[in-house]
Amino acid sequence: MQLTLIVTVVLHLLSGVFWAGTTFVLARTGANQAEQLLLPQRGAAAIAVVTGGLLWYLVHRGGFGTTERIIAFGALCAIVAGVVQGVSGGPALQELAKAGESDAPRLRQRVAIGQRVAAGLLMVTVICMAASRYA
């Protein structure tokens, strides 16, 4: 059990840091190089959500106090961030690969807006994870 918990926490933290970090960078740079980060970012998001669910099961099942409510709100924000990135990023980047020079700025802006919204949601997620320990 202890080893499972340690491995799960490490995977959750590493994937979450990568996901949030790339999101903040893409939000700040106008989604520059988003094509190269799309799949790794999606993979990190999936690992973060799955390991977060496993952590909930291992550590928080059976109770729904203040700590769990804060973590649940943060988890919801993370899931919404992933959906926003999927809806705004994937289709726009596919169109960008086929589009001409005239459409590129509009499509890149669409990806950047999605990354900015997701960055705000992931910021709330990180705050919730940090604050829940002291609730």
N, CA, C and O of each residue as an XYZ file, in Angstrom:
540
protein
N       0.826     -1.195      0.000
C       0.000      0.000      0.000
C       0.872      1.261      0.000
O       0.617      2.190     -0.767
N       1.883      1.297      0.843
C       2.737      2.483      0.924
C       3.454      2.744     -0.395
O       3.536      3.888     -0.844
N       3.974      1.688     -1.018
C       4.654      1.851     -2.306
C       3.677      2.315     -3.378
O       4.013      3.176     -4.191
N       2.489      1.760     -3.385
C       1.458      2.177     -4.342
C       1.145      3.658     -4.175
O       1.024      4.389     -5.159
N       1.016      4.093     -2.937
C       0.723      5.495     -2.658
C       1.860      6.395     -3.128
O       1.617      7.432     -3.745
N       3.075      6.012     -2.844
C       4.242      6.817     -3.244
C       4.335      6.934     -4.760
O       4.515      8.028     -5.293
N       4.212      5.810     -5.450
C       4.299      5.818     -6.917
C       3.161      6.652     -7.515
O       3.375      7.408     -8.463
N       1.968      6.515     -6.965
C       0.821      7.270     -7.464
C       1.014      8.772     -7.264
O       0.733      9.563     -8.164
N       1.495      9.162     -6.083
C       1.748     10.588     -5.818
C       2.805     11.132     -6.784
O       2.638     12.216     -7.342
N       3.873     10.393     -6.975
C       4.947     10.849     -7.870
C       4.427     11.002     -9.299
O       4.702     12.011     -9.950
N       3.689     10.025     -9.789
C       3.138     10.117    -11.144
C       2.152     11.275    -11.262
O       2.124     11.974    -12.275
N       1.345     11.475    -10.222
C       0.375     12.565    -10.226
C       1.085     13.920    -10.260
O       0.711     14.805    -11.030
N       2.087     14.069     -9.438
C       2.821     15.338     -9.385
C       3.585     15.619    -10.673
O       3.510     16.725    -11.208
N       4.311     14.638    -11.170
C       5.098     14.860    -12.383
C       4.209     15.172    -13.591
O       4.489     16.097    -14.353
N       3.151     14.401    -13.757
C       2.269     14.655    -14.901
C       1.523     15.969    -14.736
O       1.326     16.696    -15.709
N       1.108     16.281    -13.517
C       0.409     17.540    -13.265
C       1.298     18.750    -13.484
O       0.855     19.753    -14.044
N       2.541     18.667    -13.050
C       3.478     19.773    -13.257
C       3.733     19.973    -14.746
O       3.763     21.109    -15.219
N       3.917     18.887    -15.489
C       4.128     19.016    -16.929
C       2.896     19.621    -17.601
O       3.014     20.537    -18.416
N       1.722     19.109    -17.260
C       0.481     19.598    -17.867
C       0.285     21.089    -17.572
O       0.066     21.886    -18.483
N       0.367     21.450    -16.305
C       0.170     22.858    -15.943
C       1.284     23.731    -16.531
O       1.016     24.821    -17.035
N       2.515     23.259    -16.469
C       3.640     24.048    -16.976
C       3.532     24.330    -18.462
O       3.727     25.464    -18.900
N       3.220     23.299    -19.241
C       3.086     23.518    -20.682
C       1.880     24.404    -20.987
O       1.904     25.193    -21.932
N       0.841     24.271    -20.192
C      -0.335     25.112    -20.388
C       0.002     26.577    -20.135
O      -0.377     27.447    -20.918
N       0.713     26.851    -19.045
C       1.087     28.233    -18.739
C       2.001     28.803    -19.820
O       1.851     29.960    -20.212
N       2.936     28.008    -20.297
C       3.848     28.480    -21.349
C       3.083     28.747    -22.642
O       3.280     29.786    -23.272
N       2.220     27.830    -23.039
C       1.462     28.033    -24.275
C       0.505     29.219    -24.154
O       0.279     29.938    -25.127
N      -0.049     29.420    -22.978
C      -0.926     30.569    -22.760
C      -0.149     31.869    -22.894
O      -0.651     32.846    -23.450
N       1.064     31.879    -22.390
C       1.899     33.094    -22.396
C       2.505     33.384    -23.771
O       2.715     34.543    -24.127
N       2.782     32.339    -24.532
C       3.462     32.532    -25.826
C       2.499     32.558    -27.010
O       2.941     32.524    -28.158
N       1.207     32.617    -26.757
C       0.254     32.631    -27.866
C       0.159     31.300    -28.577
O      -0.100     31.252    -29.779
N       0.366     30.222    -27.850
C       0.290     28.847    -28.370
C       1.392     28.533    -29.369
O       1.222     27.673    -30.233
N       2.508     29.218    -29.258
C       3.655     28.929    -30.106
C       4.176     27.526    -29.790
O       4.396     27.194    -28.625
N       4.370     26.723    -30.798
C       4.837     25.336    -30.679
C       3.782     24.399    -30.068
O       4.122     23.338    -29.544
N       2.523     24.789    -30.135
C       1.456     23.946    -29.585
C       1.370     22.596    -30.291
O       0.980     21.599    -29.684
N       1.734     22.563    -31.568
C       1.664     21.312    -32.323
C       2.544     20.235    -31.694
O       2.152     19.070    -31.625
N       3.734     20.627    -31.234
C       4.669     19.665    -30.649
C       4.240     19.227    -29.242
O       4.611     18.145    -28.788
N       3.470     20.058    -28.564
C       3.106     19.750    -27.176
C       1.722     19.138    -27.020
O       1.367     18.690    -25.929
N       0.939     19.110    -28.085
C      -0.442     18.645    -27.980
C      -0.546     17.228    -27.412
O      -1.234     17.019    -26.413
N       0.110     16.275    -28.019
C      -0.005     14.886    -27.550
C       0.641     14.663    -26.176
O       0.022     14.027    -25.322
N       1.857     15.161    -25.930
C       2.406     14.995    -24.580
C       1.545     15.662    -23.506
O       1.411     15.144    -22.398
N       0.967     16.809    -23.843
C       0.113     17.510    -22.892
C      -1.149     16.700    -22.607
O      -1.570     16.588    -21.455
N      -1.738     16.149    -23.628
C      -2.935     15.300    -23.436
C      -2.599     14.058    -22.614
O      -3.373     13.659    -21.743
N      -1.452     13.452    -22.888
C      -1.043     12.281    -22.115
C      -0.826     12.622    -20.656
O      -1.255     11.882    -19.770
N      -0.163     13.739    -20.400
C       0.070     14.165    -19.016
C      -1.246     14.459    -18.313
O      -1.418     14.118    -17.143
N      -2.176     15.092    -19.026
C      -3.487     15.380    -18.439
C      -4.207     14.086    -18.072
O      -4.780     13.974    -16.988
N      -4.176     13.125    -18.964
C      -4.841     11.843    -18.686
C      -4.210     11.145    -17.483
O      -4.921     10.631    -16.620
N      -2.892     11.128    -17.426
C      -2.210     10.490    -16.290
C      -2.530     11.232    -14.997
O      -2.768     10.602    -13.968
N      -2.537     12.561    -15.038
C      -2.841     13.344    -13.833
C      -4.253     13.063    -13.329
O      -4.463     12.922    -12.124
N      -5.211     12.980    -14.230
C      -6.596     12.729    -13.824
C      -6.755     11.304    -13.289
O      -7.398     11.097    -12.260
N      -6.178     10.335    -13.974
C      -6.300      8.938    -13.526
C      -5.608      8.730    -12.176
O      -6.176      8.102    -11.283
N      -4.402      9.245    -12.022
C      -3.701      9.083    -10.745
C      -4.378      9.895     -9.643
O      -4.351      9.496     -8.479
N      -4.980     11.025     -9.994
C      -5.756     11.785     -9.011
C      -6.941     10.972     -8.508
O      -7.229     10.961     -7.311
N      -7.623     10.295     -9.417
C      -8.725      9.414     -9.011
C      -8.248      8.282     -8.121
O      -8.912      7.925     -7.148
N      -7.088      7.715     -8.458
C      -6.528      6.654     -7.627
C      -6.139      7.182     -6.244
O      -6.343      6.506     -5.236
N      -5.581      8.382     -6.205
C      -5.246      8.986     -4.908
C      -6.497      9.221     -4.077
O      -6.493      9.001     -2.866
N      -7.560      9.664     -4.719
C      -8.824      9.848     -3.999
C      -9.248      8.518     -3.371
O      -9.629      8.460     -2.202
N      -9.173      7.459     -4.170
C      -9.554      6.144     -3.673
C      -8.659      5.701     -2.512
O      -9.154      5.180     -1.513
N      -7.375      5.901     -2.638
C      -6.433      5.434     -1.617
C      -6.477      6.254     -0.329
O      -6.288      5.707      0.758
N      -6.721      7.548     -0.440
C      -6.560      8.435      0.713
C      -7.874      9.022      1.226
O      -8.021      9.235      2.429
N      -8.832      9.286      0.332
C     -10.001     10.068      0.738
C     -11.333      9.340      0.632
O     -12.371      9.950      0.890
N     -11.348      8.086      0.270
C     -12.643      7.411      0.107
C     -13.360      7.319      1.456
O     -12.737      7.202      2.511
N     -14.653      7.376      1.385
C     -15.461      7.211      2.577
C     -15.756      8.497      3.325
O     -16.624      8.504      4.198
N     -15.071      9.574      3.017
C     -15.330     10.837      3.702
C     -15.539     11.940      2.699
O     -15.018     11.888      1.585
N     -16.307     12.947      3.094
C     -16.489     14.103      2.231
C     -16.566     15.356      3.088
O     -17.568     16.071      3.106
N     -15.478     15.590      3.792
C     -15.363     16.777      4.630
C     -14.863     17.959      3.828
O     -14.890     17.952      2.598
N     -14.412     18.968      4.536
C     -13.926     20.190      3.887
C     -12.755     19.901      2.954
O     -12.704     20.414      1.836
N     -11.819     19.083      3.414
C     -10.660     18.741      2.584
C     -11.093     18.103      1.274
O     -10.604     18.478      0.209
N     -11.994     17.156      1.342
C     -12.448     16.461      0.141
C     -13.240     17.382     -0.782
O     -13.142     17.261     -2.003
N     -14.013     18.291     -0.222
C     -14.759     19.240     -1.064
C     -13.803     20.159     -1.828
O     -14.020     20.448     -3.005
N     -12.755     20.612     -1.158
C     -11.774     21.467     -1.825
C     -11.059     20.696     -2.931
O     -10.884     21.207     -4.038
N     -10.648     19.472     -2.632
C      -9.976     18.652     -3.644
C     -10.924     18.340     -4.809
O     -10.510     18.363     -5.968
N     -12.193     18.050     -4.502
C     -13.163     17.758     -5.552
C     -13.363     18.965     -6.472
O     -13.479     18.804     -7.687
N     -13.403     20.165     -5.902
C     -13.536     21.364     -6.726
C     -12.313     21.530     -7.625
O     -12.445     21.851     -8.807
N     -11.131     21.314     -7.069
C      -9.902     21.389     -7.868
C      -9.881     20.347     -8.975
O      -9.467     20.636    -10.098
N     -10.325     19.143     -8.661
C     -10.377     18.080     -9.670
C     -11.354     18.434    -10.789
O     -11.080     18.191    -11.964
N     -12.491     19.006    -10.415
C     -13.465     19.429    -11.419
C     -12.856     20.497    -12.331
O     -13.044     20.454    -13.547
N     -12.139     21.442    -11.756
C     -11.471     22.479    -12.558
C     -10.460     21.853    -13.517
O     -10.355     22.279    -14.667
N      -9.717     20.849    -13.056
C      -8.737     20.181    -13.915
C      -9.421     19.457    -15.066
O      -8.951     19.515    -16.202
N     -10.510     18.786    -14.785
C     -11.227     18.063    -15.838
C     -11.786     19.044    -16.864
O     -11.708     18.800    -18.068
N     -12.348     20.149    -16.389
C     -12.862     21.169    -17.308
C     -11.716     21.748    -18.141
O     -11.886     22.000    -19.334
N     -10.554     21.959    -17.522
C      -9.384     22.458    -18.261
C      -9.013     21.496    -19.379
O      -8.721     21.926    -20.495
N      -9.022     20.205    -19.094
C      -8.715     19.214    -20.119
C      -9.722     19.229    -21.261
O      -9.353     19.099    -22.428
N     -10.989     19.387    -20.917
C     -12.031     19.464    -21.946
C     -11.845     20.722    -22.800
O     -11.947     20.665    -24.025
N     -11.574     21.845    -22.157
C     -11.350     23.098    -22.896
C     -10.173     22.942    -23.853
O     -10.256     23.350    -25.011
N      -9.085     22.357    -23.379
C      -7.928     22.159    -24.244
C      -8.254     21.222    -25.400
O      -7.827     21.453    -26.531
N      -8.997     20.184    -25.121
C      -9.358     19.240    -26.178
C     -10.261     19.848    -27.225
O     -10.093     19.601    -28.419
N     -11.225     20.647    -26.778
C     -12.185     21.256    -27.702
C     -11.550     22.390    -28.498
O     -11.829     22.546    -29.687
N     -10.700     23.180    -27.851
C     -10.130     24.335    -28.547
C      -8.843     23.996    -29.292
O      -8.590     24.534    -30.370
N      -8.036     23.114    -28.728
C      -6.718     22.870    -29.299
C      -6.675     21.878    -30.434
O      -6.161     22.190    -31.508
N      -7.199     20.697    -30.223
C      -7.086     19.630    -31.213
C      -7.647     19.992    -32.577
O      -6.932     19.930    -33.577
N      -8.930     20.371    -32.631
C      -9.498     20.714    -33.944
C      -8.804     21.907    -34.603
O      -8.584     21.906    -35.815
N      -8.460     22.918    -33.816
C      -7.805     24.099    -34.398
C      -6.434     23.746    -34.952
O      -6.046     24.235    -36.013
N      -5.704     22.905    -34.243
C      -4.376     22.521    -34.730
C      -4.472     21.642    -35.975
O      -3.614     21.721    -36.855
N      -5.502     20.810    -36.057
C      -5.702     20.021    -37.272
C      -6.019     20.930    -38.455
O      -5.513     20.724    -39.557
N      -6.858     21.934    -38.220
C      -7.158     22.904    -39.279
C      -5.912     23.699    -39.654
O      -5.692     24.008    -40.826
N      -5.100     24.027    -38.653
C      -3.880     24.807    -38.884
C      -2.924     24.064    -39.813
O      -2.264     24.675    -40.654
N      -2.855     22.748    -39.658
C      -1.970     21.952    -40.512
C      -2.406     22.000    -41.974
O      -1.575     21.876    -42.874
N      -3.701     22.181    -42.213
C      -4.238     22.207    -43.574
C      -4.427     23.625    -44.098
O      -4.536     23.832    -45.307
N      -4.466     24.600    -43.197
C      -4.825     25.964    -43.580
C      -3.677     26.691    -44.257
O      -2.510     26.310    -44.162
N      -4.052     27.720    -44.922
C      -3.057     28.587    -45.550
C      -2.568     29.626    -44.552
O      -3.010     29.666    -43.404
N      -1.660     30.455    -45.008
C      -1.062     31.493    -44.164
C      -2.103     32.479    -43.639
O      -1.951     33.003    -42.535
N      -3.148     32.735    -44.406
C      -4.129     33.738    -43.997
C      -4.961     33.285    -42.797
O      -5.380     34.120    -41.996
N      -5.207     31.988    -42.657
C      -6.011     31.468    -41.548
C      -5.189     31.138    -40.303
O      -5.757     30.960    -39.226
N      -3.896     31.055    -40.424
C      -3.041     30.626    -39.321
C      -3.166     31.502    -38.063
O      -3.291     30.952    -36.969
N      -3.140     32.829    -38.172
C      -3.244     33.643    -36.952
C      -4.560     33.429    -36.197
O      -4.571     33.377    -34.967
N      -5.658     33.306    -36.929
C      -6.967     33.088    -36.291
C      -7.002     31.751    -35.562
O      -7.497     31.672    -34.437
N      -6.480     30.700    -36.192
C      -6.490     29.375    -35.573
C      -5.547     29.316    -34.374
O      -5.876     28.721    -33.348
N      -4.383     29.933    -34.507
C      -3.436     29.956    -33.388
C      -4.025     30.745    -32.212
O      -3.806     30.394    -31.053
N      -4.767     31.802    -32.515
C      -5.421     32.585    -31.457
C      -6.464     31.742    -30.735
O      -6.621     31.849    -29.519
N      -7.172     30.910    -31.478
C      -8.174     30.026    -30.868
C      -7.509     29.051    -29.898
O      -8.025     28.807    -28.808
N      -6.377     28.502    -30.293
C      -5.629     27.596    -29.413
C      -5.137     28.367    -28.183
O      -5.222     27.868    -27.061
N      -4.629     29.566    -28.394
C      -4.098     30.370    -27.285
C      -5.187     30.708    -26.274
O      -4.942     30.661    -25.069
N      -6.374     31.044    -26.741
C      -7.475     31.355    -25.824
C      -7.840     30.131    -24.994
O      -8.063     30.236    -23.788
N      -7.898     28.988    -25.631
C      -8.165     27.750    -24.893
C      -7.101     27.471    -23.844
O      -7.414     27.045    -22.732
N      -5.851     27.709    -24.196
C      -4.755     27.494    -23.243
C      -4.854     28.483    -22.084
O      -4.560     28.127    -20.942
N      -5.259     29.708    -22.361
C      -5.387     30.711    -21.291
C      -6.520     30.355    -20.333
O      -6.374     30.486    -19.118
N      -7.627     29.915    -20.870
C      -8.737     29.486    -20.016
C      -8.305     28.283    -19.178
O      -8.553     28.236    -17.973
N      -7.665     27.321    -19.819
C      -7.189     26.133    -19.103
C      -6.154     26.504    -18.046
O      -6.138     25.915    -16.965
N      -5.294     27.470    -18.342
C      -4.284     27.899    -17.364
C      -4.948     28.449    -16.112
O      -4.514     28.151    -14.999
N      -5.990     29.245    -16.279
C      -6.718     29.754    -15.111
C      -7.343     28.637    -14.299
O      -7.284     28.645    -13.069
N      -7.942     27.677    -14.988
C      -8.549     26.542    -14.293
C      -7.502     25.691    -13.576
O      -7.728     25.245    -12.451
N      -6.367     25.468    -14.219
C      -5.306     24.681    -13.592
C      -4.670     25.432    -12.428
O      -4.201     24.807    -11.477
N      -4.646     26.758    -12.486
C      -4.166     27.539    -11.359
C      -5.087     27.320    -10.148
O      -4.611     27.157     -9.025
N      -6.383     27.318    -10.381
C      -7.333     27.039     -9.299
C      -7.119     25.624     -8.763
O      -7.189     25.395     -7.555
N      -6.861     24.688     -9.655
C      -6.606     23.305     -9.245
C      -5.409     23.217     -8.312
O      -5.478     22.572     -7.265
N      -4.319     23.859     -8.688
C      -3.103     23.831     -7.865
C      -3.368     24.481     -6.511
O      -2.930     23.968     -5.482
N      -4.074     25.596     -6.503
C      -4.413     26.269     -5.237
C      -5.246     25.348     -4.356
O      -5.003     25.252     -3.153
N      -6.213     24.681     -4.938
C      -7.054     23.753     -4.164
C      -6.234     22.609     -3.582
O      -6.433     22.238     -2.425
N      -5.312     22.042     -4.367
C      -4.499     20.949     -3.851
C      -3.643     21.421     -2.682
O      -3.507     20.721     -1.679
N      -3.075     22.601     -2.817
C      -2.216     23.116     -1.747
C      -3.045     23.492     -0.511
O      -2.639     23.211      0.617
N      -4.187     24.117     -0.720
C      -4.992     24.594      0.399
C      -5.710     23.462      1.136
O      -5.955     23.560      2.339
N      -6.040     22.405      0.426
C      -6.831     21.325      1.048
C      -6.093     20.693      2.230
O      -6.728     20.190      3.157
N      -4.830     20.712      2.206
C      -4.017     20.124      3.301
C      -4.276     20.840      4.621
O      -4.167     20.238      5.689
N      -4.614     22.109      4.548
C      -4.751     22.921      5.754
C      -6.200     23.256      6.084
O      -6.462     24.068      6.971
N      -7.138     22.643      5.382
C      -8.564     22.920      5.625
C      -9.073     22.167      6.841
O     -10.247     22.282      7.192
